[in-house]
Amino acid sequence: MTVQDIVGRYAILGNNQDAIGSAYNGFLTLSLDAHQKIIAEWTINHDQQQSGTGFFRDNLLVVNFKYTGENAKIFKGTVVYKFFDKETFEGFWSEKHADQQFLGLERGAKINKELLQN
């Protein structure tokens, strides 16, 4: 599998990095920059925007991300996704200011453009 194979839009489901593992859903869009590095953009629960950059090798995608939270505080973290094929992945993530006893979890499936047009 190549980095070009994973470019696209994914529906995601996840659990936050906390004791209760509160659930969320949203979308992840993966694109490439001029150097074939990944550009990742998330929309979580319809309103939270996150972005990051990363790299893909041996079916693993690693992205350093950031977003602006409450009181304009900047949150940063890293996510690691394992791609099972060109359509699906699962992974884990951690933020610096979250509960370090836990990892966030996330899985995704590529959205088929043809289905959206019907």
Backbone as CSV, one residue per row, in Angstrom:
resi,resn,N_x,N_y,N_z,CA_x,CA_y,CA_z,C_x,C_y,C_z
1,MET,0.855,-1.177,0.000,0.000,0.000,0.000,0.903,1.243,0.000
2,THR,0.500,2.256,-0.761,1.282,3.486,-0.844,0.542,4.625,-0.150
3,VAL,1.236,5.712,0.071,0.612,6.869,0.698,-0.525,7.419,-0.165
4,GLN,-0.408,7.309,-1.476,-1.469,7.775,-2.364,-2.761,6.971,-2.174
5,ASP,-2.626,5.705,-1.792,-3.790,4.838,-1.599,-4.690,5.280,-0.454
6,ILE,-4.132,5.955,0.544,-4.940,6.306,1.718,-5.524,7.713,1.641
7,VAL,-5.194,8.464,0.603,-5.764,9.801,0.431,-7.278,9.673,0.284
8,GLY,-8.025,10.531,0.968,-9.474,10.507,0.865,-10.138,10.979,2.140
9,ARG,-11.458,10.764,2.205,-12.265,11.189,3.354,-12.782,9.947,4.078
10,TYR,-12.716,9.987,5.407,-13.089,8.857,6.245,-14.117,9.281,7.283
11,ALA,-15.064,8.406,7.553,-15.944,8.550,8.709,-15.204,7.927,9.883
12,ILE,-15.182,8.620,11.028,-14.436,8.114,12.184,-15.334,8.005,13.412
13,LEU,-14.981,7.058,14.268,-15.565,6.873,15.585,-14.414,6.770,16.562
14,GLY,-14.570,7.382,17.736,-13.482,7.320,18.683,-13.936,7.438,20.114
15,ASN,-12.960,7.255,21.007,-13.145,7.437,22.433,-12.029,8.327,22.941
16,ASN,-12.386,9.273,23.806,-11.424,10.238,24.311,-10.448,9.636,25.316
17,GLN,-9.397,10.384,25.566,-8.314,9.989,26.450,-8.692,10.358,27.892
18,ASP,-9.669,9.617,28.440,-10.106,9.866,29.806,-10.647,8.579,30.415
19,ALA,-10.945,8.608,31.700,-11.361,7.407,32.421,-12.651,6.810,31.884
20,ILE,-13.565,7.645,31.406,-14.836,7.125,30.914,-14.800,6.810,29.420
21,GLY,-13.760,7.244,28.731,-13.641,6.975,27.299,-14.815,7.525,26.522
22,SER,-15.173,8.768,26.826,-16.331,9.380,26.179,-16.199,9.306,24.656
23,ALA,-17.318,8.971,24.008,-17.322,8.712,22.567,-17.476,9.991,21.756
24,TYR,-16.978,9.945,20.532,-17.156,11.026,19.561,-17.214,10.425,18.170
25,ASN,-17.648,11.231,17.211,-17.625,10.817,15.814,-17.281,12.021,14.961
26,GLY,-17.022,11.778,13.707,-16.679,12.881,12.817,-16.106,12.390,11.511
27,PHE,-15.255,13.234,10.943,-14.654,12.958,9.639,-13.167,13.290,9.670
28,LEU,-12.414,12.557,8.883,-10.988,12.789,8.700,-10.721,12.860,7.210
29,THR,-10.050,13.914,6.774,-9.646,14.032,5.375,-8.127,13.963,5.311
30,LEU,-7.627,13.074,4.467,-6.186,12.916,4.261,-5.840,13.361,2.846
31,SER,-4.847,14.255,2.750,-4.342,14.702,1.459,-2.817,14.725,1.538
32,LEU,-2.176,15.091,0.435,-0.711,15.097,0.366,-0.192,16.485,0.057
33,ASP,0.972,16.818,0.623,1.631,18.063,0.249,2.594,17.779,-0.904
34,ALA,3.346,18.775,-1.298,4.259,18.643,-2.444,5.370,17.615,-2.210
35,HIS,5.627,17.260,-0.944,6.683,16.307,-0.606,6.136,14.925,-0.270
36,GLN,4.850,14.692,-0.597,4.181,13.416,-0.331,4.018,13.125,1.158
37,LYS,4.005,14.171,1.974,3.688,14.035,3.402,2.188,14.196,3.562
38,ILE,1.652,13.557,4.562,0.208,13.602,4.819,-0.191,14.929,5.464
39,ILE,-1.296,15.475,4.979,-1.988,16.591,5.625,-3.305,16.010,6.129
40,ALA,-3.541,16.095,7.434,-4.748,15.532,8.045,-5.618,16.660,8.586
41,GLU,-6.924,16.555,8.328,-7.881,17.531,8.843,-9.080,16.772,9.390
42,TRP,-9.364,16.977,10.678,-10.484,16.331,11.347,-11.593,17.333,11.610
43,THR,-12.815,16.864,11.557,-13.973,17.568,12.090,-14.597,16.607,13.096
44,ILE,-14.567,16.998,14.369,-15.057,16.158,15.448,-16.381,16.707,15.959
45,ASN,-17.379,15.828,16.069,-18.703,16.217,16.583,-19.240,17.477,15.917
46,HIS,-19.072,17.598,14.630,-19.632,18.662,13.783,-19.008,20.046,13.963
47,ASP,-18.196,20.280,15.003,-17.744,21.657,15.203,-16.277,21.826,15.568
48,GLN,-15.630,20.822,16.075,-14.226,20.979,16.463,-13.322,20.656,15.281
49,GLN,-12.482,21.600,14.897,-11.553,21.424,13.788,-10.155,21.134,14.333
50,GLN,-9.528,20.108,13.785,-8.157,19.758,14.149,-7.362,19.566,12.864
51,SER,-6.062,19.781,12.952,-5.224,19.589,11.767,-3.855,19.077,12.181
52,GLY,-3.180,18.460,11.221,-1.855,17.949,11.507,-1.141,17.510,10.251
53,THR,0.111,17.125,10.436,0.931,16.617,9.336,1.625,15.349,9.808
54,GLY,1.912,14.468,8.841,2.537,13.218,9.228,3.132,12.469,8.069
55,PHE,3.417,11.193,8.323,4.054,10.357,7.323,3.496,8.938,7.406
56,PHE,3.626,8.213,6.301,3.062,6.881,6.155,4.158,5.912,5.744
57,ARG,4.241,4.774,6.466,5.211,3.742,6.116,4.740,2.412,6.699
58,ASP,4.891,1.350,5.934,4.534,0.003,6.383,3.115,-0.060,6.956
59,ASN,2.183,0.585,6.279,0.766,0.610,6.650,0.489,1.344,7.957
60,LEU,1.454,2.116,8.446,1.276,2.931,9.644,1.317,4.404,9.272
61,LEU,0.349,5.144,9.781,0.309,6.592,9.596,0.507,7.239,10.953
62,VAL,1.479,8.143,11.042,1.755,8.881,12.272,1.557,10.361,11.979
63,VAL,0.719,11.026,12.785,0.398,12.436,12.567,0.537,13.201,13.873
64,ASN,1.246,14.304,13.828,1.256,15.266,14.928,0.148,16.264,14.638
65,PHE,-0.756,16.443,15.617,-1.925,17.291,15.390,-2.037,18.381,16.443
66,LYS,-2.903,19.356,16.137,-3.194,20.422,17.097,-4.587,20.973,16.820
67,TYR,-5.127,21.624,17.844,-6.407,22.302,17.703,-6.555,23.320,18.829
68,THR,-7.470,24.235,18.627,-7.746,25.260,19.627,-8.964,24.833,20.428
69,GLY,-8.798,24.749,21.743,-9.879,24.333,22.620,-10.486,25.508,23.367
70,GLU,-11.090,25.210,24.510,-11.717,26.234,25.337,-10.699,27.282,25.772
71,ASN,-11.168,28.509,25.909,-10.330,29.639,26.315,-9.141,29.842,25.389
72,ALA,-9.298,29.483,24.119,-8.272,29.649,23.091,-6.977,28.896,23.409
73,LYS,-7.066,27.858,24.222,-5.900,27.048,24.568,-5.579,26.107,23.408
74,ILE,-4.296,26.023,23.043,-3.838,25.148,21.966,-3.508,23.773,22.547
75,PHE,-4.110,22.744,21.976,-3.850,21.369,22.373,-3.051,20.695,21.265
76,LYS,-2.066,19.876,21.656,-1.229,19.167,20.691,-1.133,17.701,21.081
77,GLY,-0.967,16.862,20.073,-0.833,15.444,20.343,-0.333,14.690,19.136
78,THR,-0.308,13.373,19.278,0.138,12.485,18.211,-0.855,11.335,18.082
79,VAL,-1.153,10.972,16.848,-2.018,9.831,16.568,-1.249,8.838,15.706
80,VAL,-1.493,7.552,15.960,-0.901,6.466,15.171,-2.049,5.603,14.661
81,TYR,-2.141,5.474,13.333,-3.169,4.646,12.705,-2.516,3.462,12.009
82,LYS,-3.123,2.293,12.152,-2.723,1.109,11.385,-3.785,0.884,10.326
83,PHE,-3.369,0.913,9.064,-4.279,0.663,7.951,-4.308,-0.830,7.655
84,PHE,-5.523,-1.391,7.667,-5.700,-2.803,7.360,-5.756,-3.017,5.858
85,ASP,-6.259,-2.002,5.160,-6.345,-1.994,3.705,-6.514,-0.534,3.291
86,LYS,-6.848,-0.274,2.040,-6.969,1.103,1.549,-8.203,1.813,2.074
87,GLU,-9.075,1.091,2.776,-10.369,1.626,3.193,-10.554,1.771,4.700
88,THR,-9.806,1.025,5.515,-10.083,0.994,6.954,-8.807,1.094,7.790
89,PHE,-8.975,1.681,8.962,-7.866,1.805,9.906,-8.399,1.815,11.331
90,GLU,-7.490,1.610,12.267,-7.769,1.888,13.669,-6.464,2.353,14.298
91,GLY,-6.594,3.063,15.408,-5.388,3.575,16.027,-5.621,4.137,17.400
92,PHE,-4.596,4.816,17.884,-4.633,5.408,19.214,-3.949,6.757,19.164
93,TRP,-4.282,7.610,20.147,-3.711,8.946,20.178,-3.542,9.409,21.618
94,SER,-2.712,10.432,21.781,-2.479,11.011,23.093,-2.220,12.502,22.939
95,GLU,-2.761,13.265,23.886,-2.513,14.706,23.963,-1.703,14.995,25.211
96,LYS,-0.898,16.019,25.132,-0.030,16.391,26.247,-0.818,16.704,27.514
97,HIS,-1.949,17.429,27.395,-2.670,17.895,28.584,-3.841,17.000,28.980
98,ALA,-3.950,15.827,28.377,-5.022,14.899,28.728,-4.538,13.944,29.826
99,ASP,-5.425,13.087,30.291,-5.106,12.116,31.332,-4.107,11.098,30.783
100,GLN,-2.888,11.119,31.264,-1.812,10.288,30.736,-1.932,8.813,31.110
101,GLN,-2.926,8.470,31.926,-3.160,7.065,32.251,-3.899,6.336,31.135
102,PHE,-4.395,7.087,30.154,-5.233,6.516,29.108,-4.761,6.957,27.735
103,LEU,-5.190,6.219,26.729,-4.998,6.595,25.331,-6.364,6.810,24.709
104,GLY,-6.463,7.746,23.788,-7.657,7.870,22.980,-7.615,6.794,21.910
105,LEU,-8.784,6.363,21.455,-8.870,5.324,20.424,-9.705,5.847,19.271
106,GLU,-9.384,5.388,18.063,-10.135,5.852,16.900,-10.075,4.799,15.804
107,ARG,-11.180,4.699,15.058,-11.221,3.824,13.889,-11.959,4.558,12.785
108,GLY,-11.657,4.181,11.554,-12.280,4.884,10.441,-12.470,4.007,9.226
109,ALA,-13.396,4.460,8.374,-13.676,3.782,7.110,-13.813,4.842,6.029
110,LYS,-13.186,4.592,4.889,-13.215,5.546,3.784,-14.643,5.700,3.271
111,ILE,-14.997,6.932,2.980,-16.314,7.236,2.448,-16.252,7.111,0.937
112,ASN,-17.146,6.323,0.377,-17.204,6.093,-1.059,-17.922,7.272,-1.719
113,LYS,-17.227,8.011,-2.574,-17.796,9.183,-3.246,-19.022,8.830,-4.084
114,GLU,-19.027,7.661,-4.695,-20.151,7.255,-5.520,-21.431,7.118,-4.709
115,LEU,-21.318,6.603,-3.488,-22.491,6.467,-2.632,-23.049,7.820,-2.241
116,LEU,-22.183,8.790,-2.040,-22.635,10.126,-1.645,-23.379,10.837,-2.765
117,GLN,-23.081,10.513,-4.015,-23.706,11.188,-5.147,-25.105,10.646,-5.456
118,ASN,-25.441,9.485,-4.942,-26.764,8.870,-5.196,-27.792,9.325,-4.196
